[in-house]
Amino acid sequence: MATLKFKSGRGGWRKGGGRPKGSTISPHLKRVNLTAFRLPQWIVDWLKSQKGSGGRIIEEALVKQYKLRQPAIKPKRKL
């Protein structure tokens, strides 16, 4: 009897799945926590019509309106 590892038609144990070797994730994406917020549909429509990322547009508006400062990114300690 074949094990699940070699049985055809089963999920998992795929060759070549995931990110290619040697590729890296951009440091900006590593530091961003994704959070879901509910926005009125008219704001979503407006954000989609703008150039650039909706998240960046919102971030820039909050920084401008409330004079927020981005915290300094601390380098990770090497073990």
Biopython code that builds the backbone (N, CA, C, O; Angstrom):
import numpy as np
from Bio.PDB.StructureBuilder import StructureBuilder

atoms = [
    (1, "MET", "N", (0.841, -1.183, 0.000)),
    (1, "MET", "CA", (0.000, 0.000, 0.000)),
    (1, "MET", "C", (0.884, 1.243, 0.000)),
    (1, "MET", "O", (1.831, 1.349, 0.779)),
    (2, "ALA", "N", (0.558, 2.180, -0.885)),
    (2, "ALA", "CA", (1.347, 3.405, -1.003)),
    (2, "ALA", "C", (1.046, 4.332, 0.170)),
    (2, "ALA", "O", (-0.077, 4.373, 0.673)),
    (3, "THR", "N", (2.043, 5.059, 0.587)),
    (3, "THR", "CA", (1.826, 6.027, 1.662)),
    (3, "THR", "C", (1.201, 7.285, 1.079)),
    (3, "THR", "O", (1.184, 7.474, -0.137)),
    (4, "LEU", "N", (0.691, 8.140, 1.950)),
    (4, "LEU", "CA", (0.081, 9.392, 1.489)),
    (4, "LEU", "C", (1.073, 10.265, 0.744)),
    (4, "LEU", "O", (0.693, 11.067, -0.109)),
    (5, "LYS", "N", (2.344, 10.104, 1.073)),
    (5, "LYS", "CA", (3.368, 10.938, 0.457)),
    (5, "LYS", "C", (3.425, 10.727, -1.059)),
    (5, "LYS", "O", (3.651, 11.682, -1.803)),
    (6, "PHE", "N", (3.224, 9.508, -1.520)),
    (6, "PHE", "CA", (3.377, 9.196, -2.934)),
    (6, "PHE", "C", (2.058, 8.962, -3.646)),
    (6, "PHE", "O", (2.054, 8.677, -4.844)),
    (7, "LYS", "N", (0.945, 9.074, -2.950)),
    (7, "LYS", "CA", (-0.355, 8.841, -3.563)),
    (7, "LYS", "C", (-0.733, 10.029, -4.447)),
    (7, "LYS", "O", (-0.661, 11.178, -4.010)),
    (8, "SER", "N", (-1.129, 9.757, -5.673)),
    (8, "SER", "CA", (-1.504, 10.855, -6.554)),
    (8, "SER", "C", (-2.880, 11.386, -6.169)),
    (8, "SER", "O", (-3.699, 10.663, -5.601)),
    (9, "GLY", "N", (-3.121, 12.633, -6.476)),
    (9, "GLY", "CA", (-4.416, 13.232, -6.197)),
    (9, "GLY", "C", (-4.591, 13.747, -4.785)),
    (9, "GLY", "O", (-5.666, 14.238, -4.440)),
    (10, "ARG", "N", (-3.571, 13.649, -3.966)),
    (10, "ARG", "CA", (-3.641, 14.157, -2.595)),
    (10, "ARG", "C", (-2.923, 15.491, -2.498)),
    (10, "ARG", "O", (-1.955, 15.732, -3.218)),
    (11, "GLY", "N", (-3.387, 16.348, -1.623)),
    (11, "GLY", "CA", (-2.710, 17.633, -1.417)),
    (11, "GLY", "C", (-1.430, 17.450, -0.632)),
    (11, "GLY", "O", (-1.215, 16.411, -0.009)),
    (12, "GLY", "N", (-0.604, 18.436, -0.664)),
    (12, "GLY", "CA", (0.640, 18.406, 0.091)),
    (12, "GLY", "C", (1.760, 17.735, -0.682)),
    (12, "GLY", "O", (1.526, 17.130, -1.729)),
    (13, "TRP", "N", (2.933, 17.837, -0.185)),
    (13, "TRP", "CA", (4.134, 17.231, -0.747)),
    (13, "TRP", "C", (4.316, 17.611, -2.218)),
    (13, "TRP", "O", (4.760, 16.794, -3.024)),
    (14, "ARG", "N", (3.976, 18.837, -2.557)),
    (14, "ARG", "CA", (4.143, 19.281, -3.932)),
    (14, "ARG", "C", (5.571, 19.724, -4.159)),
    (14, "ARG", "O", (6.211, 20.282, -3.269)),
    (15, "LYS", "N", (6.056, 19.475, -5.338)),
    (15, "LYS", "CA", (7.406, 19.936, -5.685)),
    (15, "LYS", "C", (7.331, 21.368, -6.185)),
    (15, "LYS", "O", (6.426, 21.724, -6.940)),
    (16, "GLY", "N", (8.265, 22.173, -5.772)),
    (16, "GLY", "CA", (8.373, 23.525, -6.300)),
    (16, "GLY", "C", (7.359, 24.511, -5.766)),
    (16, "GLY", "O", (7.271, 25.625, -6.284)),
    (17, "GLY", "N", (6.593, 24.156, -4.759)),
    (17, "GLY", "CA", (5.610, 25.079, -4.214)),
    (17, "GLY", "C", (6.255, 26.173, -3.395)),
    (17, "GLY", "O", (7.347, 25.984, -2.860)),
    (18, "GLY", "N", (5.612, 27.292, -3.291)),
    (18, "GLY", "CA", (6.108, 28.378, -2.451)),
    (18, "GLY", "C", (7.047, 29.309, -3.198)),
    (18, "GLY", "O", (7.074, 29.334, -4.428)),
    (19, "ARG", "N", (7.807, 30.063, -2.443)),
    (19, "ARG", "CA", (8.699, 31.071, -2.989)),
    (19, "ARG", "C", (9.966, 30.419, -3.542)),
    (19, "ARG", "O", (10.476, 29.468, -2.950)),
    (20, "PRO", "N", (10.483, 30.918, -4.677)),
    (20, "PRO", "CA", (11.721, 30.349, -5.234)),
    (20, "PRO", "C", (12.898, 30.544, -4.283)),
    (20, "PRO", "O", (12.930, 31.500, -3.507)),
    (21, "LYS", "N", (13.853, 29.637, -4.350)),
    (21, "LYS", "CA", (15.036, 29.740, -3.491)),
    (21, "LYS", "C", (15.794, 31.021, -3.806)),
    (21, "LYS", "O", (15.911, 31.426, -4.963)),
    (22, "GLY", "N", (16.295, 31.639, -2.771)),
    (22, "GLY", "CA", (17.085, 32.851, -2.943)),
    (22, "GLY", "C", (16.263, 34.126, -2.998)),
    (22, "GLY", "O", (16.824, 35.221, -2.954)),
    (23, "SER", "N", (14.942, 34.008, -3.093)),
    (23, "SER", "CA", (14.126, 35.227, -3.130)),
    (23, "SER", "C", (13.938, 35.750, -1.710)),
    (23, "SER", "O", (13.984, 34.994, -0.739)),
    (24, "THR", "N", (13.731, 37.021, -1.616)),
    (24, "THR", "CA", (13.565, 37.629, -0.302)),
    (24, "THR", "C", (12.277, 38.440, -0.268)),
    (24, "THR", "O", (11.743, 38.834, -1.305)),
    (25, "ILE", "N", (11.798, 38.677, 0.925)),
    (25, "ILE", "CA", (10.630, 39.525, 1.126)),
    (25, "ILE", "C", (11.144, 40.926, 1.419)),
    (25, "ILE", "O", (12.103, 41.099, 2.171)),
    (26, "SER", "N", (10.510, 41.914, 0.827)),
    (26, "SER", "CA", (10.963, 43.277, 1.043)),
    (26, "SER", "C", (10.835, 43.635, 2.529)),
    (26, "SER", "O", (9.871, 43.221, 3.173)),
    (27, "PRO", "N", (11.782, 44.391, 3.083)),
    (27, "PRO", "CA", (11.741, 44.755, 4.511)),
    (27, "PRO", "C", (10.466, 45.519, 4.867)),
    (27, "PRO", "O", (9.977, 45.409, 5.991)),
    (28, "HIS", "N", (9.923, 46.293, 3.923)),
    (28, "HIS", "CA", (8.699, 47.038, 4.199)),
    (28, "HIS", "C", (7.546, 46.071, 4.480)),
    (28, "HIS", "O", (6.746, 46.316, 5.382)),
    (29, "LEU", "N", (7.453, 44.988, 3.727)),
    (29, "LEU", "CA", (6.376, 44.031, 3.929)),
    (29, "LEU", "C", (6.548, 43.236, 5.218)),
    (29, "LEU", "O", (5.564, 42.783, 5.801)),
    (30, "LYS", "N", (7.770, 43.066, 5.661)),
    (30, "LYS", "CA", (8.008, 42.327, 6.895)),
    (30, "LYS", "C", (7.511, 43.091, 8.117)),
    (30, "LYS", "O", (7.129, 42.479, 9.115)),
    (31, "ARG", "N", (7.513, 44.418, 8.049)),
    (31, "ARG", "CA", (7.162, 45.207, 9.221)),
    (31, "ARG", "C", (5.696, 45.609, 9.256)),
    (31, "ARG", "O", (5.249, 46.175, 10.254)),
    (32, "VAL", "N", (4.931, 45.339, 8.203)),
    (32, "VAL", "CA", (3.547, 45.769, 8.131)),
    (32, "VAL", "C", (2.622, 44.683, 8.675)),
    (32, "VAL", "O", (2.639, 43.551, 8.193)),
    (33, "ASN", "N", (1.824, 45.025, 9.669)),
    (33, "ASN", "CA", (0.810, 44.116, 10.168)),
    (33, "ASN", "C", (-0.485, 44.409, 9.434)),
    (33, "ASN", "O", (-0.962, 45.543, 9.430)),
    (34, "LEU", "N", (-1.048, 43.390, 8.818)),
    (34, "LEU", "CA", (-2.291, 43.585, 8.093)),
    (34, "LEU", "C", (-3.455, 43.515, 9.074)),
    (34, "LEU", "O", (-3.544, 42.596, 9.890)),
    (35, "THR", "N", (-4.334, 44.487, 8.983)),
    (35, "THR", "CA", (-5.493, 44.573, 9.856)),
    (35, "THR", "C", (-6.700, 44.922, 9.007)),
    (35, "THR", "O", (-6.611, 45.731, 8.083)),
    (36, "ALA", "N", (-7.811, 44.315, 9.323)),
    (36, "ALA", "CA", (-9.028, 44.585, 8.559)),
    (36, "ALA", "C", (-9.824, 45.702, 9.232)),
    (36, "ALA", "O", (-10.040, 45.681, 10.444)),
    (37, "PHE", "N", (-10.252, 46.668, 8.439)),
    (37, "PHE", "CA", (-11.097, 47.751, 8.910)),
    (37, "PHE", "C", (-12.300, 47.848, 7.996)),
    (37, "PHE", "O", (-12.203, 47.563, 6.802)),
    (38, "ARG", "N", (-13.414, 48.242, 8.541)),
    (38, "ARG", "CA", (-14.606, 48.469, 7.743)),
    (38, "ARG", "C", (-14.651, 49.940, 7.362)),
    (38, "ARG", "O", (-14.564, 50.825, 8.213)),
    (39, "LEU", "N", (-14.787, 50.177, 6.071)),
    (39, "LEU", "CA", (-14.880, 51.538, 5.560)),
    (39, "LEU", "C", (-16.169, 51.671, 4.766)),
    (39, "LEU", "O", (-16.636, 50.697, 4.175)),
    (40, "PRO", "N", (-16.741, 52.855, 4.746)),
    (40, "PRO", "CA", (-17.923, 53.058, 3.902)),
    (40, "PRO", "C", (-17.580, 52.807, 2.430)),
    (40, "PRO", "O", (-16.450, 53.040, 2.001)),
    (41, "GLN", "N", (-18.554, 52.334, 1.671)),
    (41, "GLN", "CA", (-18.309, 51.970, 0.276)),
    (41, "GLN", "C", (-17.809, 53.145, -0.548)),
    (41, "GLN", "O", (-16.987, 52.960, -1.445)),
    (42, "TRP", "N", (-18.293, 54.365, -0.259)),
    (42, "TRP", "CA", (-17.850, 55.510, -1.053)),
    (42, "TRP", "C", (-16.372, 55.796, -0.849)),
    (42, "TRP", "O", (-15.712, 56.278, -1.769)),
    (43, "ILE", "N", (-15.829, 55.508, 0.346)),
    (43, "ILE", "CA", (-14.395, 55.696, 0.587)),
    (43, "ILE", "C", (-13.607, 54.625, -0.157)),
    (43, "ILE", "O", (-12.568, 54.917, -0.749)),
    (44, "VAL", "N", (-14.093, 53.395, -0.129)),
    (44, "VAL", "CA", (-13.426, 52.301, -0.846)),
    (44, "VAL", "C", (-13.383, 52.613, -2.342)),
    (44, "VAL", "O", (-12.351, 52.429, -2.987)),
    (45, "ASP", "N", (-14.493, 53.080, -2.888)),
    (45, "ASP", "CA", (-14.536, 53.433, -4.312)),
    (45, "ASP", "C", (-13.552, 54.553, -4.630)),
    (45, "ASP", "O", (-12.864, 54.506, -5.650)),
    (46, "TRP", "N", (-13.484, 55.551, -3.768)),
    (46, "TRP", "CA", (-12.557, 56.656, -3.978)),
    (46, "TRP", "C", (-11.111, 56.171, -3.919)),
    (46, "TRP", "O", (-10.295, 56.560, -4.754)),
    (47, "LEU", "N", (-10.784, 55.314, -2.926)),
    (47, "LEU", "CA", (-9.424, 54.803, -2.798)),
    (47, "LEU", "C", (-9.024, 54.003, -4.032)),
    (47, "LEU", "O", (-7.883, 54.090, -4.486)),
    (48, "LYS", "N", (-9.959, 53.220, -4.579)),
    (48, "LYS", "CA", (-9.659, 52.424, -5.769)),
    (48, "LYS", "C", (-9.411, 53.307, -6.990)),
    (48, "LYS", "O", (-8.663, 52.924, -7.889)),
    (49, "SER", "N", (-10.032, 54.486, -7.027)),
    (49, "SER", "CA", (-9.856, 55.369, -8.176)),
    (49, "SER", "C", (-8.546, 56.158, -8.107)),
    (49, "SER", "O", (-8.135, 56.756, -9.102)),
    (50, "GLN", "N", (-7.892, 56.165, -6.954)),
    (50, "GLN", "CA", (-6.649, 56.907, -6.780)),
    (50, "GLN", "C", (-5.461, 56.077, -7.242)),
    (50, "GLN", "O", (-5.532, 54.849, -7.295)),
    (51, "LYS", "N", (-4.373, 56.755, -7.574)),
    (51, "LYS", "CA", (-3.131, 56.072, -7.904)),
    (51, "LYS", "C", (-2.447, 55.684, -6.604)),
    (51, "LYS", "O", (-2.502, 56.426, -5.624)),
    (52, "GLY", "N", (-1.820, 54.555, -6.594)),
    (52, "GLY", "CA", (-1.083, 54.127, -5.414)),
    (52, "GLY", "C", (-1.919, 53.246, -4.503)),
    (52, "GLY", "O", (-3.083, 52.958, -4.780)),
    (53, "SER", "N", (-1.309, 52.832, -3.430)),
    (53, "SER", "CA", (-1.913, 51.928, -2.470)),
    (53, "SER", "C", (-2.877, 52.678, -1.549)),
    (53, "SER", "O", (-2.567, 53.769, -1.071)),
    (54, "GLY", "N", (-4.034, 52.090, -1.307)),
    (54, "GLY", "CA", (-5.005, 52.697, -0.395)),
    (54, "GLY", "C", (-4.453, 52.839, 1.013)),
    (54, "GLY", "O", (-4.726, 53.826, 1.698)),
    (55, "GLY", "N", (-3.678, 51.854, 1.445)),
    (55, "GLY", "CA", (-3.080, 51.916, 2.770)),
    (55, "GLY", "C", (-2.112, 53.076, 2.925)),
    (55, "GLY", "O", (-2.072, 53.736, 3.963)),
    (56, "ARG", "N", (-1.331, 53.315, 1.877)),
    (56, "ARG", "CA", (-0.382, 54.435, 1.934)),
    (56, "ARG", "C", (-1.100, 55.774, 1.912)),
    (56, "ARG", "O", (-0.677, 56.721, 2.574)),
    (57, "ILE", "N", (-2.194, 55.856, 1.146)),
    (57, "ILE", "CA", (-2.972, 57.100, 1.105)),
    (57, "ILE", "C", (-3.535, 57.396, 2.497)),
    (57, "ILE", "O", (-3.476, 58.531, 2.970)),
    (58, "ILE", "N", (-4.074, 56.376, 3.138)),
    (58, "ILE", "CA", (-4.630, 56.554, 4.487)),
    (58, "ILE", "C", (-3.519, 56.915, 5.468)),
    (58, "ILE", "O", (-3.698, 57.789, 6.317)),
    (59, "GLU", "N", (-2.368, 56.240, 5.354)),
    (59, "GLU", "CA", (-1.240, 56.524, 6.249)),
    (59, "GLU", "C", (-0.776, 57.973, 6.098)),
    (59, "GLU", "O", (-0.557, 58.661, 7.095)),
    (60, "GLU", "N", (-0.626, 58.435, 4.861)),
    (60, "GLU", "CA", (-0.188, 59.810, 4.628)),
    (60, "GLU", "C", (-1.196, 60.817, 5.178)),
    (60, "GLU", "O", (-0.808, 61.842, 5.739)),
    (61, "ALA", "N", (-2.487, 60.527, 5.019)),
    (61, "ALA", "CA", (-3.524, 61.437, 5.518)),
    (61, "ALA", "C", (-3.494, 61.504, 7.049)),
    (61, "ALA", "O", (-3.645, 62.580, 7.627)),
    (62, "LEU", "N", (-3.300, 60.360, 7.700)),
    (62, "LEU", "CA", (-3.243, 60.353, 9.167)),
    (62, "LEU", "C", (-2.012, 61.088, 9.677)),
    (62, "LEU", "O", (-2.082, 61.811, 10.671)),
    (63, "VAL", "N", (-0.889, 60.904, 9.000)),
    (63, "VAL", "CA", (0.336, 61.609, 9.404)),
    (63, "VAL", "C", (0.140, 63.114, 9.253)),
    (63, "VAL", "O", (0.534, 63.890, 10.123)),
    (64, "LYS", "N", (-0.475, 63.521, 8.137)),
    (64, "LYS", "CA", (-0.687, 64.950, 7.899)),
    (64, "LYS", "C", (-1.700, 65.545, 8.879)),
    (64, "LYS", "O", (-1.467, 66.619, 9.433)),
    (65, "GLN", "N", (-2.812, 64.859, 9.093)),
    (65, "GLN", "CA", (-3.883, 65.387, 9.938)),
    (65, "GLN", "C", (-3.492, 65.426, 11.415)),
    (65, "GLN", "O", (-3.714, 66.429, 12.095)),
    (66, "TYR", "N", (-2.910, 64.331, 11.908)),
    (66, "TYR", "CA", (-2.634, 64.215, 13.343)),
    (66, "TYR", "C", (-1.164, 64.397, 13.688)),
    (66, "TYR", "O", (-0.770, 64.231, 14.843)),
    (67, "LYS", "N", (-0.350, 64.737, 12.691)),
    (67, "LYS", "CA", (1.087, 64.976, 12.896)),
    (67, "LYS", "C", (1.768, 63.797, 13.592)),
    (67, "LYS", "O", (2.575, 63.973, 14.505)),
    (68, "LEU", "N", (1.424, 62.606, 13.141)),
    (68, "LEU", "CA", (2.035, 61.393, 13.686)),
    (68, "LEU", "C", (3.443, 61.240, 13.138)),
    (68, "LEU", "O", (3.757, 61.741, 12.058)),
    (69, "ARG", "N", (4.279, 60.552, 13.882)),
    (69, "ARG", "CA", (5.627, 60.245, 13.420)),
    (69, "ARG", "C", (5.785, 58.736, 13.391)),
    (69, "ARG", "O", (5.349, 58.029, 14.299)),
    (70, "GLN", "N", (6.416, 58.261, 12.329)),
    (70, "GLN", "CA", (6.666, 56.832, 12.234)),
    (70, "GLN", "C", (7.754, 56.466, 13.245)),
    (70, "GLN", "O", (8.790, 57.128, 13.306)),
    (71, "PRO", "N", (7.522, 55.405, 14.045)),
    (71, "PRO", "CA", (8.554, 55.023, 15.005)),
    (71, "PRO", "C", (9.801, 54.517, 14.292)),
    (71, "PRO", "O", (9.727, 53.967, 13.194)),
    (72, "ALA", "N", (10.941, 54.713, 14.934)),
    (72, "ALA", "CA", (12.200, 54.243, 14.367)),
    (72, "ALA", "C", (12.184, 52.718, 14.341)),
    (72, "ALA", "O", (11.733, 52.072, 15.287)),
    (73, "ILE", "N", (12.680, 52.161, 13.252)),
    (73, "ILE", "CA", (12.732, 50.706, 13.121)),
    (73, "ILE", "C", (14.004, 50.232, 13.796)),
    (73, "ILE", "O", (15.106, 50.644, 13.432)),
    (74, "LYS", "N", (13.843, 49.357, 14.791)),
    (74, "LYS", "CA", (14.989, 48.833, 15.516)),
    (74, "LYS", "C", (15.569, 47.650, 14.757)),
    (74, "LYS", "O", (14.823, 46.766, 14.334)),
    (75, "PRO", "N", (16.886, 47.616, 14.576)),
    (75, "PRO", "CA", (17.476, 46.461, 13.899)),
    (75, "PRO", "C", (17.364, 45.214, 14.775)),
    (75, "PRO", "O", (17.472, 45.289, 15.999)),
    (76, "LYS", "N", (17.149, 44.080, 14.139)),
    (76, "LYS", "CA", (17.048, 42.832, 14.888)),
    (76, "LYS", "C", (18.431, 42.418, 15.382)),
    (76, "LYS", "O", (19.442, 42.590, 14.701)),
    (77, "ARG", "N", (18.433, 41.866, 16.592)),
    (77, "ARG", "CA", (19.708, 41.395, 17.148)),
    (77, "ARG", "C", (20.078, 40.063, 16.508)),
    (77, "ARG", "O", (19.219, 39.211, 16.279)),
    (78, "LYS", "N", (21.357, 39.895, 16.225)),
    (78, "LYS", "CA", (21.837, 38.642, 15.693)),
    (78, "LYS", "C", (22.141, 37.710, 16.852)),
    (78, "LYS", "O", (22.749, 38.109, 17.845)),
    (79, "LEU", "N", (21.722, 36.499, 16.716)),
    (79, "LEU", "CA", (21.983, 35.519, 17.782)),
    (79, "LEU", "C", (23.223, 34.737, 17.518)),
    (79, "LEU", "O", (23.588, 33.872, 18.314)),
]
sb = StructureBuilder()
sb.init_structure("model")
sb.init_model(0)
sb.init_chain("A")
sb.init_seg("    ")
for serial, (resi, resn, name, xyz) in enumerate(atoms, 1):
    if name == "N":
        sb.init_residue(resn, " ", resi, " ")
    sb.init_atom(name, np.array(xyz, "f"), 0.0, 1.0, " ", f" {name:<3s}", serial, name[0])
structure = sb.get_structure()
